[in-house]
Structure formats: structure tokens, C-alpha cells
């Protein structure tokens, strides 16, 4: 009874705020689940006020054509809701939280959820490249914070600002690559290759294949055009003075090198990461990782080093 | 007329999907702004279907007590909406996008917007520390991805995973700190101090003050207890074999050192960053930065280095 009375008190306290805005009210009252009040404005915007009996009160405002004036009005309205609630409960409110507006239907989509399904908004200001290859959708979007970002079928892959990632997988600046033999597995965006080539190695071999690592020729094309901060000119040609790019599955290549006795100072495994998971991984994922690791050890010199994510 | 007819066609096509769920419908029809249909379910959940005349169709579902079964039902419903829309427009739809559910009212708040107001959801699974100091609210939350995260009055400050930041501001592994004199301005979380002390410097002086850099004693207390991957034991005492922490405003300290002729091999400025902004910064911000830079140059040896964000 008390809870129901509280719900009603919240509704009664907040109603005038919306009515002052000239909004038309529709109220639904569940027997056991509190209230939903919908407030509709003449300009096409509306608000939902959802009052739960256990004390959660949610206010959603939706409007078209976001602008500064509109945002100020929203802030003022939410300020009033907060004030009124604090008065009603004498400041005894556990948590007050406002989330930034979600922008939908614009030319530029700013929301690119993580692989584990978390909502992340980027400060995208330009669609640089947007093409469908036979394998996937390839987008390169420009972010003020991260530079150009490569997005493959909705998954954020790499940004121009990810130099820290590249440096970390290269040993955080502590390795001397001068005159060394280096093997890169994956790395189709060219970032690692570009950074190592700068360090005057003897020879870098990068082995990249289409399917396994999500990289296809159109990705390489997009990257070499629009991710040049990451890859410089190393993807313009598959062969340079001290590097070569093999568009092949790395497993037969590793087996061949092992058989030939071809040895490396460094093996850098930049193949697709294993996603964070709370459930046991598929056996095949671990078998693949084990195979790569076994083969890598076979082509590594006695004092060689193996880097991976 | 066509647009209005289209709006009505969308409503008519989608109505049955919600009605099949046993949802009660309320429809509002604006003269120039399309439709809002609200569908209410007996269990307390509801849906908003907003149809704009220029072609944007938004579906919001809100329910309490998220669970796997509920999420499957939501997915099925949205699948049907997508199918029905594709049928209606013969696949001629510009963009279809689903966003992850926003979780509100839970014990753990997963949403910590960036300084420039973008919505970011973290995989928080534990509230480690949550206290109000006289200056600010101090939270340390555990994220599966980033480890413990320090949040000051809602602003994400530092995570245990931010070693890359610390290494970058120290010169990306290319500097030799052995036997060197180092001055750190700011850095109250202890990350830089901890990493440099490992490298056997002659002496590191860290100058940290409460207000200017958002760090107060309770922050240091929280960090030394719960951010030990970042700061190790360096904050347990303000003095160690090769380091000292001065809880002072860095400007008079720099002036004093300059006057005394005290010189350093490295000055690392980790004071609060200037936020990304499209409008001209306040004059005072730049004046402060210029003052710090001028004073730092005065205490830097001829071949010394200055690092900052």
C-alpha cells in the first residue's frame, strides 16, 4: 500500500512539470507494476515517465532535430524533475544519473558497440570509406579523438591512434630490430610492418590471409588509402627493400619455413584476438592458438622472441 | 500526402507484431510529425514505436528485470519488425541499427560518459571504493577489461590498464632513467613514480597538490589501497630510497628550484590535460600551461628532456 501511495505521490509531483510544457498526458496504471505516463508535445517530441513500485523512476525524452535550444530545454526540464524528487523525498535519493542523448537516424552513426556488447559512442565526424566486399562491410570513419577508424562488419578493428598497440606488440620500445629477421603473422593493416621497417631490419616477412584474420583485398585497399598514419606506404607494394608481404595462410608458410630451417629473431603474432569470455572457449580456438605457437617456436632462433596480444 | 500514407502503412504493418504479444495500444497522430504508438504489456514492460514522416522509424523497448529469456523475446520482436519493414519497402531501407540495451537502476552503474559527453559503457563488475571527500566523489570500480578504474566526480581518471599511458609519457621505453634526476609534476595516482623507481634513478621528486590536479588525500588513500597494479607501494610512504613526494603546489616549488639552481635530467608534466575543445580555450588555461613550461625549462639541464601529454 505504501509503495503504491509513493508511486502515486511521484506521479502527482512530476505531472505539473510536463503539463507546464503544454504536453498532453496519457497515464497507464498497472496493478502491480506502477505507472507509465506519456507526455506528447505539439512539435513531435514526447516524454515517458516510468515509475516502478520499488523506487526506480525513469524519464526518457525523445525529440527530433537536436539543437542547443532543445538541449537547454531538456536540461531545464530534468533539473525540475530532480528538484521536485529531492523535495518529495527530502533529499533521500540513492542515485541520480543523466545519460547523454542517444542520436539516431543521422547521416553519421556514432555508436559502435564492443565485441562483448557494450554501448560505445565515438566522436565520428566523417564517413571516409564505406564499401561492401564479398566478405564483409568495410567502413573507415574519422574520429576527432582516434583519427581514422577501421570498422569491419560493425566491429571496431583499428584506429590511426592505436600506435600504442603496435608499440606494445613490438616490445614497448625495448627491442632492437636493426639487422634482424622478423616474421609477422597477420597485421593486415600494415601498422606493425610500417613501424618495424623504420627500424632498419634485415628482412620482415608479413603473412596475411583473407579469411582467417578478417582481412581481404578491399580492406588492404581501404587501409593503404585512408589509414596512412598507420601503414605509411608499406602496403602500396607487397615487396620493399627489407620486407615482403605474403598473401597466404600462415600455417602452411610456417610449416614450410620450419622444414626449410628458416629462422627468425622475432615472431609477432597479430592474428585475431581471442575475445574475453566467461564461458569455456571452443576447443578449436585453443587448438588453433596452440598450433600457431608450436609452429612459431620451430622457426624461432635460440635467443629469438615471440610477441602476441 | 505520400509521406503521410507511408507513415500509416508502417503503422499498419507493425501493429500486429505488438498486438500478438498481447500489448495494449495507444496511438497518437500528429498533423505534421507522424505517429507515436505506445504498446503496454501486463508484466510492466512497454514499447514506443515512433514513425517520422521523412522515413525514420524508432522502436524503443523498456522492461524491468533483464534476463536471457527477456532478451531473446526482445530479439525476436525486433527481428519481426525488421522483416516486416523490409517486406514493406522491398528491402529498400537505408540503414538498420540495433543498440545494446541500456541498463538503469542496477547496483552497478556501467555508464561513464567521456569529458566531451559521449556515452561509454564499461564492463564494471564490482564497486571497490565509493566515498565522498570534501572536494569530490571518489569511486574505484573494477572492470574486467581495464582492471580497477579511478573515477573522480563522474570523470574517468585512470585505470590499472593504463600502463601504456604511463610508458608513453615516460618516452615509450627509449629513455634510460638509471642514475638520473627526475621531477614529476602531478601524477598523484603514483603510476609514473612507480614505473621510474623500478629503473634505478638517482632521485625522483613528485610534486602533487590537492586542488589543481583533482587529487586529494582521499584519492591517494584510495589509490594506494585499490590501484596497486598502478602505483605498487610508492604511495605507502611519501619518501623512499630514491624518491620523495611533495604535497605542494608545483609552481612555488619550481620557482624555488629555479632560484636554487636545482637541475633535472627529466621533467614529466602529468598535470590535468587540456580537454579537447573546438572553441578557444580560456586565456587562463594557456597562461597556466605557459608558466609551467617556462619554469620547467629553467630547471632542466642542457641535455634534459621534458615530457607531457
Interface residues (C-beta under 8 A of the other chain):
Chain A: X24 X26 X28 X30 X32 X33 X34 X36 X38 X40 X42 X43 X44 X46 X48 X50 X52 X56 X58 X60 X62 X64 X95 X97 X99 X100 X102 X104 X105 X109 X110 X111 X113 X116 X117 X118 X119 X120 X121 X122 X123 X144 X145 X164 X167 X168 X171 X172 X173 X174 X276
Chain B: X24 X26 X28 X30 X32 X33 X34 X36 X38 X40 X42 X43 X44 X46 X48 X50 X52 X56 X58 X60 X62 X64 X95 X97 X99 X100 X102 X104 X105 X109 X110 X111 X113 X116 X117 X118 X119 X120 X121 X122 X123 X144 X145 X164 X167 X168 X172 X173 X174 X276
